[in-house]
Amino acid sequence: MRYTIITCLIAAVAFAAAPTFADLIAEDQFIIGGGDYTASANIVGQSSASSTGFSGGWSFVNSSVYEPQTTGLTYGNGADIVGQLASAGGSLQIDTTPYNDTQREVSHSFNAYPISSTYFFSALMSVPSDSDGESYLQLRDASGSSTSVSFGFDSNQAVLRLNSTSTAVPLTEFVAGQSMLFVMRVDVDAIGADDRISLWVNPTQYSSQYAAGPAKVVQTVDVWDNSSTATQIRTVNRNLQSAGISAYDEVHFATTWQDAVPLAIDNEVHVGFQEDVLPTGTYTHVGGELREKNTGSGYGVDSNIRVGNLEANSGVGDMRTVLGFDVSYLSADDVVTEATLRMVVDSTQGSNLGTLELHALLPGDGGETMIENQLNWNNRTSGDAWTTPGGDIDPTVLASVNIGNPSSLASGDVISFESSAALVALVQAALDNNTPLELIIIAPDAEAGATNSFIRWRSDDFGSTTDQLISRPLLSVSVLVPTPAALPAGLMLLTFCAARRRRR
């Protein structure tokens, strides 16, 4: 862990010496009232004293129907998103109901910033459902060039847009009217044509780029030439035929992730556990499947693991998904506040799966825990049998999801087992006792009814490309890191970084 310590020492020195917003280029939270925006009035010509880095007011491009509103967008503290993005004020909105027939845009210029090195651009967006409309937030050079990088929506699909070419974002469910967090990183190739653009959408952890894991889309293209500057943020709405509101909020343009994605609670840290991805590229965990009628295998190296029932096949019967996570990367004094489990569907069978339940697996009498290449329906290890075949299951339901008919699910759909007090307590106990967090997913309705219905999950061994790796099971944990109030700011960060070292 020497690399981590050195990095954090450098960060502590920089933190102590630099102003809080030294790396913030421009920011607009759409504050309403006073010297800020006037709600329910055309935004053209308006400006906000609370915004940072912008020059003048909003400009008319080809629309005057955008208005600041008092209702803002938020992100986090619900479902599988842990923590809370810092937010304030209202939002910028356009009512698509009467204004859905053509492209409509407004823009706001900021102090010219040379496009060089690395920068981050983030915002919250929400749009109504539409089958063929578009809505983007765009960063552009407005000096006569059409060069732009954008993120947003195209036909109910989150996209990264480079000039006029859009790339769909995988593993991103669109929900009409729901706030979605976009974070874009641009690494500029100052001497060539290989600018690297990375986009994260709805990261479940976002206290740092490291915590967020791999970007969902990465493109290498020539976006900016050496003379270009970023001078303008622009909204774009085109042909949104559905009635409703498109909204933009919490716009940040900065040279660091932390300034582009500010947290509401400074000492809240989000950590993901996902094989070969998080918290490090070498992290591994247990993943397998217990089959009632094939008691000799745990399918620990298969690309798919299943949950449900296949009674029609004499070699299968009930199927249960088992997972084991080492959470010792967390520090001993961390306080767990949220924990969620995300699974990705690869395929399904049948029409009556019912409810899925997440439970804890109990350890053996001597504290024995699962070994991936030895577990099966009868045994947690080759030398230790389950007390009850099929897993020693704690009766407490940690989380549940009503699937009903699994044929309604598509490949790539995300199923989240949401945070609960019981799941938080279980993760905290695993951390406190330095023991693995062992979980099992069961389908009691399918097992009881022998319904021949099941889900094939993408396992911890699924695929090898970035898009495939981020499909693997993901345990998301949010913790509060104790911060000694008496320490100077730089020393507090140094203490925090030291705490991130993995316990041995």
SEZAKOL-940397 format. One record per residue (C-alpha): residue in one letter; x, y, z. Coordinates in steps of 0.05 Angstrom, whole numbers, m for minus. Each point is the difference from the previous one (the first is absolute). Layout:
! SEZAKOL-940397
+---------+--------+--------+--------+
: residuo :      X :      Y :      Z :
+---------+--------+--------+--------+
:       a :      X :      Y :      Z :
...
+---------+--------+--------+--------+
***
This chain:
! SEZAKOL-940397
+---------+--------+--------+--------+
: residuo :      X :      Y :      Z :
+---------+--------+--------+--------+
:       m :      0 :      0 :      0 :
:       r :     60 :     47 :     m5 :
:       y :    m28 :     31 :    m63 :
:       t :    m64 :     20 :     36 :
:       i :     38 :     32 :     57 :
:       i :     45 :     41 :    m46 :
:       t :    m60 :     24 :    m41 :
:       c :    m37 :     21 :     62 :
:       l :     60 :     37 :     28 :
:       i :      2 :     41 :    m63 :
:       a :    m75 :     12 :      3 :
:       a :      5 :     23 :     73 :
:       v :     53 :     52 :    m17 :
:       a :    m41 :     26 :    m58 :
:       f :    m63 :      2 :     41 :
:       a :     33 :     39 :     56 :
:       a :     29 :     51 :    m48 :
:       a :    m55 :     10 :    m51 :
:       p :    m67 :     38 :      5 :
:       t :    m62 :    m43 :      3 :
:       f :    m23 :     18 :    m71 :
:       a :     68 :      7 :    m33 :
:       d :    m17 :    m53 :    m51 :
:       l :    m71 :     23 :    m15 :
:       i :     m6 :     34 :    m67 :
:       a :    m75 :     12 :     m3 :
:       e :    m61 :    m20 :     42 :
:       d :    m74 :     15 :     m2 :
:       q :    m50 :    m28 :     51 :
:       f :    m57 :     45 :    m24 :
:       i :    m10 :     37 :     65 :
:       i :    m66 :     38 :      2 :
:       g :    m13 :     69 :     30 :
:       g :     40 :     60 :     23 :
:       g :     57 :     14 :    m49 :
:       d :    m11 :    m67 :    m33 :
:       y :    m52 :    m27 :    m49 :
:       t :    m73 :     20 :     m5 :
:       a :    m44 :    m62 :      0 :
:       s :    m51 :    m12 :    m56 :
:       a :     30 :     54 :    m44 :
:       n :     38 :     m7 :    m66 :
:       i :     73 :    m15 :     18 :
:       v :     27 :     39 :    m60 :
:       g :     37 :     60 :     28 :
:       q :     m1 :    m27 :     72 :
:       s :     62 :    m15 :     41 :
:       s :     14 :    m24 :     71 :
:       a :     46 :     33 :     51 :
:       s :      8 :    m69 :     32 :
:       s :     26 :    m33 :    m63 :
:       t :     75 :     m6 :    m12 :
:       g :     42 :     15 :    m62 :
:       f :    m55 :     23 :    m47 :
:       s :      0 :     66 :    m37 :
:       g :    m64 :     39 :    m16 :
:       g :    m69 :    m30 :     m3 :
:       w :    m31 :    m59 :    m37 :
:       s :     m5 :     11 :    m75 :
:       f :    m54 :    m14 :    m51 :
:       v :     21 :    m53 :    m51 :
:       n :    m66 :    m20 :    m31 :
:       s :    m47 :     m3 :     60 :
:       s :    m26 :     45 :     55 :
:       v :    m42 :    m52 :     37 :
:       y :     50 :    m23 :     53 :
:       e :    m15 :     24 :     70 :
:       p :     33 :     m8 :     68 :
:       q :    m46 :    m35 :     49 :
:       t :      2 :     m8 :     76 :
:       t :     m1 :    m76 :     m3 :
:       g :     70 :    m29 :     m5 :
:       l :     26 :    m68 :    m19 :
:       t :     34 :    m46 :     51 :
:       y :     40 :    m65 :     m5 :
:       g :     13 :    m54 :     51 :
:       n :    m26 :    m26 :     66 :
:       g :    m48 :    m49 :    m32 :
:       a :     m2 :    m67 :    m37 :
:       d :     70 :    m24 :    m16 :
:       i :     31 :     70 :     m1 :
:       v :     38 :     11 :     64 :
:       g :     13 :     68 :     31 :
:       q :    m25 :     68 :    m23 :
:       l :     26 :     47 :    m53 :
:       a :      7 :     72 :     26 :
:       s :    m57 :     41 :    m29 :
:       a :    m33 :     68 :     11 :
:       g :    m49 :     47 :    m32 :
:       g :    m48 :    m16 :    m57 :
:       s :     11 :    m24 :    m71 :
:       l :     m5 :     23 :    m73 :
:       q :    m62 :    m29 :    m33 :
:       i :    m37 :     m2 :    m67 :
:       d :    m72 :    m23 :     m4 :
:       t :      2 :    m46 :    m61 :
:       t :    m76 :     m2 :     m6 :
:       p :     m9 :     62 :    m44 :
:       y :     72 :      4 :    m25 :
:       n :     14 :    m68 :    m29 :
:       d :      1 :     12 :    m75 :
:       t :     72 :     24 :    m12 :
:       q :     69 :      9 :     29 :
:       r :      3 :     50 :     57 :
:       e :     63 :     24 :     33 :
:       v :     27 :     52 :     49 :
:       s :     72 :     10 :     20 :
:       h :     43 :     31 :     54 :
:       s :     72 :     22 :    m11 :
:       f :     55 :     m5 :     51 :
:       n :     70 :     28 :      5 :
:       a :     38 :    m33 :    m57 :
:       y :     38 :    m61 :     24 :
:       p :     55 :    m30 :    m44 :
:       i :    m14 :    m71 :    m19 :
:       s :     62 :    m36 :     25 :
:       s :     18 :    m55 :     49 :
:       t :    m62 :    m29 :     35 :
:       y :    m67 :     27 :     21 :
:       f :    m68 :    m25 :     26 :
:       f :    m70 :     22 :    m19 :
:       s :    m60 :    m24 :     40 :
:       a :    m74 :     14 :     10 :
:       l :    m67 :    m29 :     20 :
:       m :    m52 :     m9 :    m54 :
:       s :    m72 :    m24 :     m3 :
:       v :    m44 :     m8 :    m61 :
:       p :    m70 :    m27 :    m16 :
:       s :     m7 :    m65 :    m39 :
:       d :      6 :      5 :    m75 :
:       s :     13 :    m50 :    m55 :
:       d :     39 :     44 :    m48 :
:       g :     17 :     67 :     34 :
:       e :     66 :     27 :     25 :
:       s :     24 :     40 :     60 :
:       y :     73 :     18 :     13 :
:       l :     44 :     44 :     42 :
:       q :     58 :     23 :    m42 :
:       l :     69 :     28 :     12 :
:       r :     24 :     37 :    m62 :
:       d :     48 :     50 :    m31 :
:       a :    m46 :     56 :    m21 :
:       s :     51 :     41 :    m40 :
:       g :    m31 :    m21 :    m66 :
:       s :     20 :    m74 :      6 :
:       s :    m53 :    m55 :      3 :
:       t :     45 :    m42 :     45 :
:       s :    m37 :    m28 :     60 :
:       v :     m4 :    m56 :     50 :
:       s :    m67 :    m17 :     30 :
:       f :    m37 :    m49 :     44 :
:       g :    m74 :    m13 :      8 :
:       f :    m55 :    m41 :    m32 :
:       d :    m19 :    m24 :    m69 :
:       s :    m64 :    m41 :     m9 :
:       n :     m4 :    m21 :     74 :
:       q :     73 :    m19 :      1 :
:       a :     57 :     34 :     37 :
:       v :     55 :     20 :    m50 :
:       l :     68 :     32 :     m7 :
:       r :     m1 :     47 :    m60 :
:       l :     63 :     24 :    m35 :
:       n :    m17 :     55 :    m49 :
:       s :    m59 :    m33 :    m36 :
:       t :     15 :    m73 :     15 :
:       s :    m34 :    m35 :     59 :
:       t :     23 :    m63 :     37 :
:       a :    m50 :    m37 :     44 :
:       v :     19 :    m11 :     74 :
:       p :     m5 :    m74 :     19 :
:       l :    m32 :    m26 :     65 :
:       t :    m38 :     65 :     11 :
:       e :    m74 :     m5 :     12 :
:       f :    m41 :     61 :    m23 :
:       v :    m57 :     22 :     46 :
:       a :    m43 :     57 :    m23 :
:       g :      4 :     60 :     47 :
:       q :     56 :    m30 :     42 :
:       s :     63 :     40 :     16 :
:       m :     61 :    m30 :    m32 :
:       l :     72 :     19 :     15 :
:       f :     48 :      8 :    m59 :
:       v :     75 :      8 :     12 :
:       m :     45 :     10 :    m61 :
:       r :     77 :      0 :      1 :
:       v :     39 :     27 :    m59 :
:       d :     75 :    m14 :     m6 :
:       v :     26 :     45 :    m55 :
:       d :     56 :    m22 :    m46 :
:       a :     34 :     67 :     m9 :
:       i :     45 :    m22 :    m57 :
:       g :    m44 :    m49 :    m38 :
:       a :    m71 :    m22 :    m15 :
:       d :    m13 :    m51 :     54 :
:       d :    m41 :     36 :     53 :
:       r :    m29 :    m51 :     49 :
:       i :    m71 :     11 :     23 :
:       s :    m28 :    m42 :     58 :
:       l :    m71 :      1 :     25 :
:       w :    m31 :    m25 :     65 :
:       v :    m76 :     m2 :      7 :
:       n :    m34 :    m12 :     68 :
:       p :     61 :    m27 :     36 :
:       t :    m19 :    m34 :     65 :
:       q :     63 :     26 :     33 :
:       y :     26 :     68 :    m19 :
:       s :     45 :     27 :     55 :
:       s :     57 :     m6 :    m50 :
:       q :     13 :    m25 :    m70 :
:       y :     34 :    m60 :     32 :
:       a :    m64 :    m16 :     40 :
:       a :    m44 :      8 :    m62 :
:       g :     38 :    m54 :    m36 :
:       p :     10 :     m6 :    m76 :
:       a :    m38 :     50 :    m44 :
:       k :    m59 :    m30 :    m37 :
:       v :     21 :     31 :    m66 :
:       v :     70 :     18 :    m23 :
:       q :     13 :     32 :    m68 :
:       t :     66 :     23 :    m32 :
:       v :    m12 :     54 :    m52 :
:       d :     24 :     68 :    m22 :
:       v :    m48 :     47 :     36 :
:       w :     43 :     62 :     11 :
:       d :     56 :     28 :    m43 :
:       n :     59 :     34 :     34 :
:       s :    m30 :     70 :     m6 :
:       s :    m69 :    m17 :     27 :
:       t :    m28 :     25 :     66 :
:       a :    m62 :    m21 :     39 :
:       t :    m42 :     63 :      5 :
:       q :    m73 :    m21 :      6 :
:       i :    m50 :    m48 :     31 :
:       r :    m62 :    m11 :    m43 :
:       t :    m65 :    m38 :      9 :
:       v :    m30 :    m37 :    m59 :
:       n :    m71 :    m28 :     m5 :
:       r :    m27 :    m27 :    m65 :
:       n :    m67 :    m33 :    m17 :
:       l :    m18 :    m24 :     70 :
:       q :    m71 :    m21 :    m18 :
:       s :    m21 :    m22 :     70 :
:       a :    m32 :     50 :     47 :
:       g :     42 :     17 :     60 :
:       i :     60 :     38 :     26 :
:       s :     73 :     m3 :    m21 :
:       a :     44 :     24 :     57 :
:       y :     74 :     16 :     10 :
:       d :     35 :     12 :     66 :
:       e :     66 :     m1 :     38 :
:       v :     44 :     18 :    m59 :
:       h :     75 :     m5 :     17 :
:       f :     61 :     10 :    m44 :
:       a :     66 :    m14 :     36 :
:       t :     70 :    m29 :     m5 :
:       t :    m12 :    m52 :     55 :
:       w :    m53 :    m52 :     13 :
:       q :    m12 :     25 :     71 :
:       d :    m18 :     70 :    m24 :
:       a :    m44 :    m26 :    m57 :
:       v :    m36 :    m50 :     45 :
:       p :     m6 :     31 :     70 :
:       l :    m27 :    m41 :     57 :
:       a :    m52 :     24 :     50 :
:       i :     39 :    m33 :     57 :
:       d :     75 :     10 :     m4 :
:       n :     20 :    m61 :     40 :
:       e :    m47 :    m48 :    m35 :
:       v :     37 :    m50 :    m43 :
:       h :    m30 :    m49 :    m50 :
:       v :     36 :    m65 :    m14 :
:       g :    m18 :    m53 :    m51 :
:       f :     18 :    m73 :      1 :
:       q :      0 :    m32 :    m69 :
:       e :     49 :    m53 :    m26 :
:       d :     58 :     29 :    m40 :
:       v :    m30 :     70 :      5 :
:       l :    m12 :     27 :     70 :
:       p :     30 :     19 :     48 :
:       t :     61 :    m21 :    m41 :
:       g :     12 :    m34 :    m66 :
:       t :     25 :    m63 :     36 :
:       y :    m60 :     m8 :     47 :
:       t :    m33 :    m68 :      0 :
:       h :    m60 :    m29 :     36 :
:       v :    m40 :    m64 :      5 :
:       g :    m56 :    m13 :    m49 :
:       g :    m37 :    m64 :    m14 :
:       e :    m65 :    m39 :     m8 :
:       l :    m29 :    m55 :     43 :
:       r :    m41 :    m51 :    m40 :
:       e :    m46 :    m47 :     37 :
:       k :      7 :    m59 :    m48 :
:       n :     73 :     10 :    m19 :
:       t :     31 :      0 :     69 :
:       g :     72 :     m7 :    m22 :
:       s :     12 :     67 :    m34 :
:       g :     m3 :     73 :     21 :
:       y :     11 :     31 :    m70 :
:       g :     51 :     47 :     29 :
:       v :     36 :     14 :    m65 :
:       d :    m62 :      5 :    m45 :
:       s :    m16 :     65 :    m35 :
:       n :    m72 :     m7 :     24 :
:       i :    m30 :    m19 :     68 :
:       r :    m74 :    m12 :      9 :
:       v :    m58 :      7 :     48 :
:       g :    m68 :    m33 :     m6 :
:       n :    m25 :    m70 :    m17 :
:       l :      6 :    m48 :    m58 :
:       e :    m39 :    m60 :     26 :
:       a :    m11 :    m25 :    m71 :
:       n :     74 :    m17 :     m5 :
:       s :     18 :    m59 :     44 :
:       g :     71 :     27 :      9 :
:       v :    m18 :     69 :     26 :
:       g :    m60 :     12 :     46 :
:       d :      6 :     61 :     45 :
:       m :     56 :     50 :    m15 :
:       r :     29 :     50 :     50 :
:       t :     51 :     55 :    m11 :
:       v :     56 :      7 :     53 :
:       l :     49 :     58 :      7 :
:       g :     56 :     14 :     49 :
:       f :     34 :     69 :      6 :
:       d :     63 :     18 :     38 :
:       v :    m15 :     71 :     27 :
:       s :     66 :      8 :     37 :
:       y :     21 :     55 :    m48 :
:       l :    m43 :     45 :     45 :
:       s :     33 :     27 :     62 :
:       a :    m16 :    m29 :     69 :
:       d :    m30 :     65 :     25 :
:       d :    m45 :     13 :    m60 :
:       v :    m75 :      3 :     14 :
:       v :    m42 :    m34 :    m53 :
:       t :    m61 :     41 :    m19 :
:       e :    m27 :    m34 :    m63 :
:       a :     12 :    m64 :    m39 :
:       t :    m32 :    m25 :    m64 :
:       l :     11 :    m59 :    m46 :
:       r :     m7 :      8 :    m75 :
:       m :     m7 :    m60 :    m46 :
:       v :     m4 :      2 :    m77 :
:       v :    m46 :    m47 :    m39 :
:       d :     30 :    m39 :    m57 :
:       s :    m61 :    m41 :    m19 :
:       t :    m63 :    m30 :     29 :
:       q :    m47 :    m60 :     m8 :
:       g :    m72 :    m12 :     20 :
:       s :    m56 :     47 :     19 :
:       n :    m11 :     m6 :     76 :
:       l :     61 :     14 :     42 :
:       g :    m35 :     39 :     55 :
:       t :     41 :     35 :     53 :
:       l :     75 :     m3 :      9 :
:       e :     28 :      5 :     71 :
:       l :     69 :     18 :     24 :
:       h :     23 :    m34 :     64 :
:       a :     64 :     m9 :     40 :
:       l :     36 :    m66 :      0 :
:       l :     19 :    m25 :     70 :
:       p :     72 :    m22 :     13 :
:       g :     18 :    m70 :     21 :
:       d :      6 :    m20 :     73 :
:       g :     74 :     16 :     m3 :
:       g :     m9 :     64 :    m39 :
:       e :     10 :    m34 :    m67 :
:       t :    m16 :     41 :    m62 :
:       m :    m10 :    m18 :    m74 :
:       i :     57 :    m18 :    m48 :
:       e :    m21 :     13 :    m72 :
:       n :     28 :    m62 :    m33 :
:       q :    m26 :    m45 :     56 :
:       l :    m71 :     24 :     15 :
:       n :    m62 :    m36 :    m24 :
:       w :    m70 :    m19 :     22 :
:       n :     26 :    m44 :     55 :
:       n :     65 :     35 :     22 :
:       r :     28 :     69 :     14 :
:       t :     69 :    m31 :     m8 :
:       s :     24 :    m70 :    m17 :
:       g :     11 :    m13 :     74 :
:       d :    m61 :     35 :     30 :
:       a :    m72 :    m18 :    m17 :
:       w :    m58 :     48 :      6 :
:       t :    m44 :    m17 :     60 :
:       t :    m58 :      3 :    m49 :
:       p :     14 :    m18 :    m73 :
:       g :    m10 :     60 :    m45 :
:       g :     35 :     48 :     48 :
:       d :     m7 :     20 :     73 :
:       i :    m46 :     59 :    m10 :
:       d :    m15 :     52 :     52 :
:       p :    m76 :     10 :      0 :
:       t :      4 :     77 :     m1 :
:       v :    m17 :     28 :    m68 :
:       l :     53 :     54 :    m14 :
:       a :    m34 :     24 :    m63 :
:       s :    m50 :    m26 :    m51 :
:       v :    m21 :     15 :    m72 :
:       n :    m66 :    m22 :    m31 :
:       i :     18 :    m26 :    m69 :
:       g :    m65 :    m33 :    m19 :
:       n :      8 :    m20 :    m73 :
:       p :     75 :     m2 :    m16 :
:       s :    m13 :      2 :    m75 :
:       s :    m14 :     75 :     10 :
:       l :     75 :      9 :     15 :
:       a :     50 :     12 :    m55 :
:       s :     73 :    m18 :     m4 :
:       g :     39 :     55 :     36 :
:       d :    m57 :     21 :     47 :
:       v :     23 :     17 :     70 :
:       i :    m33 :    m30 :     62 :
:       s :     16 :     36 :     65 :
:       f :     m8 :    m27 :     70 :
:       e :     m7 :     65 :     37 :
:       s :     31 :     22 :     65 :
:       s :    m34 :    m20 :     65 :
:       a :     17 :      6 :     73 :
:       a :     12 :    m75 :      2 :
:       l :     47 :      1 :    m59 :
:       v :     38 :     60 :     27 :
:       a :      8 :    m36 :     68 :
:       l :     25 :    m62 :    m36 :
:       v :     54 :     38 :    m38 :
:       q :     20 :     37 :     63 :
:       a :      7 :    m67 :     37 :
:       a :     43 :    m29 :    m56 :
:       l :     44 :     61 :      4 :
:       d :      4 :      0 :     76 :
:       n :     15 :    m74 :      4 :
:       n :     45 :     m2 :    m61 :
:       t :    m41 :    m56 :    m31 :
:       p :    m28 :     m8 :    m71 :
:       l :    m69 :     27 :    m16 :
:       e :    m36 :    m63 :    m25 :
:       l :    m67 :      7 :    m36 :
:       i :    m50 :    m45 :    m35 :
:       i :    m56 :     18 :    m49 :
:       i :    m59 :    m47 :     m1 :
:       a :    m66 :     m4 :    m37 :
:       p :    m49 :    m30 :     52 :
:       d :    m62 :      7 :    m45 :
:       a :     33 :    m36 :    m58 :
:       e :     29 :    m54 :     45 :
:       a :    m67 :    m13 :     34 :
:       g :    m39 :     m2 :    m65 :
:       a :     52 :    m36 :    m42 :
:       t :    m14 :     53 :    m53 :
:       n :     59 :    m14 :    m47 :
:       s :     18 :     75 :      2 :
:       f :     68 :     30 :     13 :
:       i :     49 :     57 :    m13 :
:       r :     70 :     m9 :    m26 :
:       w :     43 :     55 :     32 :
:       r :     65 :     26 :    m29 :
:       s :     50 :    m30 :     50 :
:       d :     66 :     24 :     30 :
:       d :     34 :    m36 :    m58 :
:       f :    m43 :     32 :    m55 :
:       g :     38 :     28 :    m59 :
:       s :     66 :     38 :     m5 :
:       t :    m14 :     67 :    m34 :
:       t :    m16 :     62 :     40 :
:       d :    m74 :     m3 :    m18 :
:       q :     m3 :    m72 :     23 :
:       l :     40 :      9 :     64 :
:       i :    m47 :     54 :     25 :
:       s :    m57 :    m50 :     m9 :
:       r :     26 :    m45 :     55 :
:       p :    m32 :     m2 :     70 :
:       l :     11 :     66 :     36 :
:       l :     m4 :     11 :     75 :
:       s :     m5 :     75 :     14 :
:       v :     17 :     24 :     70 :
:       s :     m4 :     70 :     29 :
:       v :     39 :     17 :     63 :
:       l :     12 :     60 :     44 :
:       v :     74 :     10 :     16 :
:       p :     11 :     30 :     69 :
:       t :     36 :     67 :     m8 :
:       p :     36 :     29 :     61 :
:       a :    m26 :     72 :      5 :
:       a :     63 :     26 :     32 :
:       l :     47 :    m19 :    m57 :
:       p :     20 :     52 :    m53 :
:       a :    m32 :    m11 :    m67 :
:       g :     61 :    m31 :    m33 :
:       l :     12 :    m47 :     57 :
:       m :    m73 :    m22 :      0 :
:       l :      7 :    m21 :    m72 :
:       l :     66 :    m35 :     14 :
:       t :    m35 :    m38 :     57 :
:       f :    m57 :    m19 :    m47 :
:       c :     47 :    m25 :    m54 :
:       a :     39 :    m42 :     50 :
:       a :    m66 :    m31 :     21 :
:       r :    m13 :    m23 :    m72 :
:       r :     56 :    m52 :      5 :
:       r :    m25 :    m70 :     m3 :
:       r :      4 :    m37 :     66 :
:       r :     42 :    m62 :      1 :
+---------+--------+--------+--------+
***
